[in-house]
């Protein structure tokens, strides 16, 4: 029990001593912190005094610098002001001097005016004296002098005027010839005249026999399918195709070459290969048209118009290929347009398409110029191109410089020696007229002029024409030919009516 009490006493004493010790320690810490704080505050006050002193010194320096700058500015301003005052004084002196000169000049002008008045008065007086002496007024005297001079110099003036006109015409003609010769020299292309016959080489006389066929059956089928006269004579190793239409002649040439290579020469095979040959020629026509527009440089042309242009490859004019003629004209037109500062592209395209109507003039009524204008407008060609091409035969007035150029190059291309052959053109025209007359009858399926125009073979639709009516039709065609055409000798009209019966064995 006593031990517990003693233990409690020690415990109480221990707590009391610990509390007292903690209080002593805390007081010492507090005193140390206050001392430290006082030290910091004192240092801060000292630093603040130093900063304030430095700031005052800096402000004083800035103030002194500002005073110096202001002083310099005042001095500079004073110099500028003095300079301005001096310049103002000099300007005022110059103005005064100018005013004096102006006054002097006015005085001189006044004196000159007075002198002019005196001179004019003196001149009038002199004229009056002269008029009174000569009994003529000034205008009458002038007129008399002019009349006298005109009489004396009339012949000289007329001779001089004629000389100037001749010189100007000679110079203009010389320059025009130089320009045309320059263009023609740059475009030196060869032209070959087309003929109306084509020769096919054959290996043996046996092939000739096959081509003729039994009783001439094959040759008749071939001529009917192509419209081309097949001449198989004694010429060794050769067969001649005769036709004025170069398209049909080339179709026949391709078909005959295929038949000879195939060896199976019979009516059905002939018709089959003729159709294939027509397809090949159509492709060749399209190719020729594309080559032409590419060569001239005409982008975006409708394929149908290109096809019409390609057909001109097989169309001839006076024996000259119309497409070759048009291409030559396009190049000539471009060069000539460049020489005279015209539109080069319009001239080239107008020349290229100037004869486009000839591609269908045997199918459409009208001149090839009028047909060509309609074709170009149908395919939305530039109106300037239509104006350029429509005057090359002077059917329409020359509305643009390009239309004159197209007419000139048409004459250059067609008129130069060797380019054309008039007899061939007249011959072909007669054959075309023969076929045109025959085809004008409704019952006619197709017709071909052969034997140099001395015969026209007319194939009729058998379902529309009887044998008796075929005789009447032949008479009508012959009568129409007599009425419409002029020709030497006589023309044989051969109307052919053929009936075919076809059946299939199944």
C-alpha positions in Angstrom: 0.0 0.0 0.0 2.7 2.4 1.0 4.6 1.4 -2.2 1.6 2.4 -4.3 1.4 5.8 -2.6 5.1 6.4 -3.0 4.8 5.4 -6.7 2.0 7.8 -7.2 3.9 10.6 -5.6 6.9 10.0 -7.9 4.6 10.0 -10.9 3.1 13.3 -9.9 6.5 14.8 -9.3 7.7 13.6 -12.7 4.8 15.2 -14.5 5.4 18.4 -12.7 9.0 18.5 -13.5 8.4 17.7 -17.2 5.8 20.5 -17.5 8.2 23.0 -15.9 11.0 22.0 -18.2 8.8 22.3 -21.3 7.7 25.8 -20.3 11.4 26.9 -19.8 12.3 25.5 -23.2 9.4 27.2 -24.9 10.3 30.6 -23.4 13.8 30.2 -24.6 12.6 29.4 -28.1 10.2 32.3 -28.1 12.9 34.6 -27.0 15.3 33.3 -29.8 12.5 33.7 -32.4 11.8 37.3 -31.4 15.4 38.1 -31.5 15.7 36.6 -35.0 12.6 38.5 -36.2 14.0 41.8 -34.8 17.2 41.1 -36.7 15.4 40.5 -40.0 13.2 43.6 -39.6 16.3 45.7 -38.9 18.1 44.3 -42.0 15.0 45.0 -44.1 14.9 48.6 -42.9 18.6 49.0 -43.8 18.0 47.5 -47.2 15.0 49.8 -47.7 17.1 52.8 -46.9 19.8 51.7 -49.4 17.2 51.2 -52.2 15.5 54.5 -51.4 18.9 56.2 -51.6 19.8 54.5 -54.9 16.4 55.4 -56.4 16.8 59.0 -55.4 20.3 59.1 -57.0 18.9 57.4 -60.2 16.0 59.9 -60.4 18.4 62.7 -60.1 20.5 61.4 -62.9 17.5 61.0 -65.2 16.3 64.5 -64.4 19.8 65.8 -65.2 19.8 63.9 -68.5 16.3 65.2 -69.4 17.4 68.7 -68.7 20.4 68.2 -71.0 18.3 66.7 -73.8 15.8 69.5 -73.5 18.6 72.0 -73.8 19.9 70.4 -76.9 16.4 70.3 -78.4 15.9 73.9 -77.7 19.2 74.7 -79.4 18.3 72.5 -82.5 14.8 74.1 -82.7 16.5 77.6 -82.6 18.8 76.6 -85.5 15.8 75.3 -87.6 13.8 78.5 -86.8 16.7 80.7 -87.9 17.2 78.7 -91.1 13.4 78.9 -91.9 13.5 82.7 -91.3 16.4 83.0 -93.6 14.8 80.9 -96.4 11.6 82.9 -96.0 13.5 86.1 -96.6 15.2 84.6 -99.7 11.9 83.4 -101.1 10.3 86.8 -100.5 13.2 88.4 -102.4 12.7 86.0 -105.3 8.9 86.7 -105.4 9.6 90.4 -105.6 12.1 89.8 -108.4 9.5 87.7 -110.3 6.9 90.3 -109.9 9.2 92.9 -111.4 10.0 90.6 -114.3 6.3 89.9 -114.9 5.6 93.6 -115.0 8.4 94.1 -117.5 7.1 91.3 -119.6 3.6 92.7 -119.6 5.1 96.0 -120.8 6.9 94.2 -123.6 3.8 92.3 -124.6 1.8 95.5 -124.7 4.5 97.1 -127.0 4.5 94.0 -129.3 0.7 94.1 -129.6 0.8 97.8 -130.5 3.5 97.0 -133.2 1.3 94.2 -134.6 -1.7 96.5 -134.8 0.4 99.0 -136.7 1.7 96.3 -139.1 -1.8 95.0 -139.7 -3.1 98.4 -140.4 -0.2 99.0 -142.8 -0.9 95.7 -144.6 -4.6 96.5 -145.0 -3.7 99.9 -146.4 -1.3 98.3 -148.8 -3.9 95.7 -149.9 -6.4 98.4 -150.5 -3.9 100.3 -152.6 -3.1 97.1 -154.6 -6.8 96.2 -155.1 -7.5 99.8 -156.3 -4.6 99.6 -158.8 -5.4 96.0 -160.0 -9.2 96.5 -159.9 -9.4 93.0 -158.1 -10.3 91.9 -154.6 -8.0 89.6 -152.6 -10.2 86.6 -153.2 -10.5 87.3 -156.9 -6.7 87.7 -157.3 -6.2 84.4 -155.4 -8.7 82.6 -157.6 -7.1 83.9 -160.7 -3.6 82.8 -159.6 -4.9 79.3 -158.8 -6.8 79.0 -162.1 -3.7 80.1 -164.1 -1.5 77.6 -162.1 -4.0 74.8 -162.7 -4.0 75.4 -166.4 -0.2 75.6 -166.6 0.4 72.5 -164.4 -2.6 70.4 -165.4 -0.7 68.0 -167.7 2.2 67.7 -165.2 -0.2 67.0 -162.4 -2.1 64.3 -164.4 1.2 62.7 -165.5 2.4 62.7 -161.9 -0.9 61.2 -160.6 -0.8 58.4 -163.2 2.8 57.7 -162.3 2.1 57.6 -158.6 -0.9 55.2 -159.2 1.2 52.9 -161.4 4.0 52.9 -158.9 1.6 52.1 -156.0 -0.2 49.4 -158.0 3.2 47.9 -159.1 4.5 48.0 -155.5 1.3 46.5 -154.1 1.4 43.7 -156.7 5.0 43.1 -156.1 4.5 42.8 -152.3 1.5 40.5 -152.9 3.5 38.3 -155.2 6.4 38.2 -152.8 4.1 37.1 -150.0 2.4 34.5 -152.0 5.6 33.1 -153.4 7.1 33.0 -149.9 4.1 31.0 -148.7 4.1 28.7 -151.7 7.9 28.0 -151.3 7.3 27.0 -147.7 4.5 24.6 -148.8 6.0 22.6 -151.6 4.0 19.3 -151.5 3.5 17.0 -154.4 0.1 16.3 -155.8 -0.8 13.3 -158.0 -3.9 13.3 -160.1 -6.3 10.4 -159.5 -7.3 8.1 -162.2 -10.5 6.1 -162.7 -9.0 2.7 -162.9 -7.1 0.3 -160.6 -5.0 -2.7 -161.7 -4.9 -5.9 -159.6 -2.0 -8.3 -160.1 -3.0 -12.0 -160.4 -0.6 -15.0 -160.3 -2.1 -17.1 -163.1 -4.7 -17.3 -165.8 -6.6 -19.9 -163.8 -7.5 -17.2 -161.2 -8.9 -15.1 -164.0 -11.1 -18.0 -164.9 -12.4 -18.3 -161.4 -13.1 -14.6 -161.2 -15.2 -14.8 -164.4 -17.0 -17.9 -163.2 -19.3 -20.2 -165.0 -21.0 -18.3 -167.8 -19.7 -15.1 -166.2 -21.8 -15.6 -163.0 -19.0 -14.5 -160.6 -18.0 -11.4 -162.5 -21.7 -10.3 -162.7 -22.2 -10.8 -159.0 -19.0 -8.9 -158.3 -20.0 -5.9 -160.5 -23.5 -5.8 -159.0 -22.2 -5.9 -155.4 -19.6 -3.2 -156.0 -20.8 -1.1 -158.9 -17.4 -1.4 -160.4 -16.6 -2.7 -164.0 -14.3 -5.7 -163.9 -12.1 -5.8 -167.0 -10.6 -9.3 -167.6 -8.7 -9.1 -170.9 -5.6 -10.6 -172.5 -3.2 -8.5 -170.4 -1.0 -11.1 -168.6 -1.1 -11.1 -164.8 -3.5 -8.2 -164.4 -7.2 -7.4 -163.9 -8.5 -3.8 -164.2 -11.1 -2.2 -162.0 -12.9 0.7 -163.6 -15.1 3.2 -161.8 -15.2 6.9 -161.4 -16.2 6.6 -157.7 -12.9 6.1 -155.9 -14.7 4.8 -152.8 -16.4 2.0 -154.7 -13.2 1.3 -156.6 -11.2 0.9 -153.4 -13.9 -1.4 -151.9 -13.8 -3.5 -155.0 -10.0 -3.6 -154.9 -9.9 -4.8 -151.2 -12.7 -7.3 -151.9 -11.0 -8.7 -155.0 -7.7 -9.1 -153.2 -9.4 -11.0 -150.4 -11.2 -13.2 -152.9 -8.0 -14.0 -154.7 -6.2 -14.8 -151.4 -9.2 -16.9 -150.2 -9.6 -18.9 -153.4 -13.3 -19.5 -152.9 -14.8 -17.3 -155.6 -18.6 -17.7 -155.8 -21.5 -15.2 -155.5 -22.3 -15.7 -151.8 -18.6 -15.4 -150.9 -18.3 -12.3 -153.1 -21.2 -10.6 -151.3 -19.7 -11.5 -147.9 -16.2 -10.1 -148.7 -17.6 -7.0 -150.3 -19.4 -6.2 -147.0 -16.1 -6.8 -145.1 -14.3 -4.5 -147.6 -16.9 -1.8 -147.1 -16.3 -2.0 -143.3 -12.5 -1.7 -143.8 -12.9 1.3 -146.1 -15.2 3.0 -143.5 -12.5 2.5 -140.9 -9.9 3.9 -143.3 -12.2 6.9 -143.9 -12.4 7.6 -140.2 -8.6 7.2 -139.8 -8.0 9.6 -142.7 -10.3 12.2 -141.1 -8.6 11.8 -137.7 -5.1 12.2 -139.3 -6.3 15.4 -141.1 -7.7 17.2 -138.0 -4.6 16.1 -136.0 -2.2 17.4 -138.7 -4.0 20.8 -138.8 -4.4 20.9 -135.1 -8.2 21.1 -134.6 -9.2 19.8 -131.2 -12.7 18.6 -130.1 -14.2 17.8 -133.5 -17.3 15.6 -133.6 -16.5 12.0 -134.8 -19.3 12.3 -137.4 -17.7 15.4 -138.8 -14.3 13.7 -138.9 -15.9 10.8 -140.8 -17.3 13.2 -143.4 -13.9 14.8 -143.7 -12.3 11.4 -144.2 -14.7 10.7 -147.1 -13.0 13.5 -149.0 -9.9 11.2 -149.2 -11.8 9.2 -151.9 -13.4 12.3 -153.4 -11.6 13.9 -156.3 -11.9 17.4 -157.9 -10.4 17.7 -161.4 -8.4 14.5 -160.6 -7.1 16.0 -157.3 -7.8 14.3 -154.0 -10.1 16.8 -152.1 -8.7 15.8 -148.7 -5.1 16.4 -149.9 -6.2 19.6 -151.5 -7.9 20.7 -148.3 -4.8 19.9 -146.1 -2.5 21.7 -148.5 -4.9 24.7 -148.3 -5.0 24.6 -144.5 -1.2 24.8 -144.3 -1.1 27.6 -147.0 -3.8 29.5 -145.2 -2.0 29.3 -141.9 1.2 30.7 -143.3 -0.6 33.4 -145.3 -2.6 34.5 -142.3 0.5 34.8 -140.3 2.0 37.0 -143.0 -1.0 39.4 -143.1 -1.8 39.4 -139.3 -5.1 37.5 -139.7 -6.4 34.8 -137.4 -4.2 31.8 -138.2 -6.4 29.1 -136.6 -9.7 30.3 -138.2 -7.9 30.5 -141.6 -6.5 26.9 -141.2 -9.8 25.3 -140.1 -11.9 27.3 -142.6 -9.5 26.0 -145.4 -9.6 22.4 -144.1 -13.5 22.3 -144.1 -14.1 24.5 -147.2 -15.1 21.5 -149.3 -16.8 19.4 -146.6 -20.1 19.6 -148.6 -18.5 17.5 -151.4 -18.6 14.5 -149.0 -22.4 14.3 -149.4 -23.2 16.6 -152.4 -24.3 13.5 -154.4 -26.9 12.7 -151.6 -28.1 16.2 -150.7 -29.6 18.8 -152.9 -27.7 22.1 -153.2 -24.2 23.3 -154.0 -21.3 21.9 -152.0 -20.8 25.4 -150.4 -24.4 25.6 -149.2 -24.3 22.0 -147.9 -20.9 22.7 -146.2 -22.3 25.7 -144.4 -25.3 23.6 -143.1 -23.0 20.8 -142.0 -20.6 23.1 -140.0 -23.5 24.9 -138.3 -25.1 21.5 -137.5 -21.9 20.5 -135.6 -21.7 23.9 -133.8 -18.5 25.1 -135.5 -17.4 28.7 -134.8 -19.3 31.1 -137.1 -16.0 32.7 -138.1 -15.1 29.4 -139.7 -18.3 29.3 -141.6 -17.7 32.9 -142.8 -14.1 31.9 -143.8 -15.1 28.9 -145.9 -18.4 30.1 -147.6 -16.8 32.6 -150.0 -14.2 30.4 -151.7 -16.3 30.3 -154.9 -17.6 33.8 -154.3 -21.2 32.6 -153.8 -21.2 34.8 -150.7 -19.5 38.2 -150.1 -16.1 38.3 -148.4 -17.0 39.4 -144.9 -13.7 38.7 -143.1 -10.0 38.7 -144.0 -9.9 35.0 -143.3 -12.5 34.4 -146.1 -10.3 36.2 -148.6 -7.3 34.0 -147.5 -9.3 30.8 -148.0 -10.3 31.9 -151.5 -6.7 32.8 -152.4 -5.2 29.5 -151.2 -7.9 27.6 -153.0 -6.8 29.2 -156.2 -3.1 28.6 -155.3 -3.6 24.9 -154.5 -5.9 24.1 -157.4 -4.4 26.4 -160.0 -0.8 25.5 -159.9 0.5 23.3 -162.8 0.0 19.5 -162.3 -2.4 19.8 -159.5 -5.6 19.1 -161.4 -6.8 17.5 -164.6 -10.0 19.1 -166.0 -10.9 16.2 -168.4 -11.1 13.7 -165.5 -13.4 16.1 -163.6 -15.7 16.5 -166.5 -15.8 12.8 -167.1 -16.5 12.0 -163.4 -19.2 14.7 -163.4 -21.0 13.1 -166.3 -20.9 9.7 -164.7 -22.2 11.1 -161.4 -25.1 12.8 -163.3 -26.0 9.5 -165.0 -26.2 7.7 -161.6 -28.1 10.7 -160.1 -30.8 10.6 -162.8 -31.2 6.8 -162.5 -31.4 6.9 -158.7 -34.1 9.6 -158.8 -36.7 6.9 -159.6 -38.3 5.3 -156.5 -38.2 1.7 -157.7 -34.4 1.9 -158.3 -32.3 0.1 -155.6 -28.9 1.2 -157.0 -27.3 2.2 -160.2 -23.8 2.2 -161.7 -22.4 4.1 -164.6 -19.9 1.9 -166.5 -18.0 1.7 -169.8 -16.8 5.3 -169.6 -20.3 6.6 -169.3 -21.6 4.7 -172.3 -23.8 2.4 -170.2 -25.7 2.8 -166.9 -26.8 -0.4 -165.1 -29.9 0.0 -163.0 -30.8 -2.6 -160.4 -34.5 -2.3 -159.4 -36.5 -3.7 -156.4 -38.2 -6.8 -157.8 -41.1 -6.6 -155.5 -42.0 -3.1 -156.8 -41.3 -3.6 -160.6 -42.5 -6.3 -162.9 -40.7 -7.4 -166.0 -43.0 -5.3 -168.1 -42.6 -2.3 -165.9 -38.8 -2.7 -166.0 -39.0 -2.1 -169.8 -41.1 1.1 -169.2 -38.7 2.3 -166.5 -35.7 1.9 -168.9 -37.5 4.1 -171.4 -38.3 6.7 -168.7 -34.6 6.8 -167.6 -33.4 7.1 -171.1 -35.8 10.0 -171.8 -34.7 11.8 -168.7 -31.0 11.4 -169.6 -31.7 12.8 -173.1 -33.5 15.8 -171.5 -31.0 16.6 -168.8 -27.6 15.7 -170.3 -25.4 16.6 -173.3 -23.1 13.8 -174.5 -21.6 12.4 -177.7 -22.9 9.1 -179.2 -25.5 7.1 -177.2 -25.9 5.8 -173.6 -27.2 2.3 -173.0 -29.7 2.0 -170.1 -29.7 -1.5 -168.8 -32.4 -2.2 -166.2 -31.9 -5.4 -164.3 -34.6 -7.1 -162.3 -33.4 -10.2 -160.3 -35.6 -12.5 -158.3 -34.0 -14.7 -155.6 -35.7 -17.6 -153.9 -34.0 -18.6 -150.6 -34.9 -21.6 -148.4 -33.1 -23.3 -145.6 -32.7 -27.1 -145.1 -33.1 -28.1 -141.5 
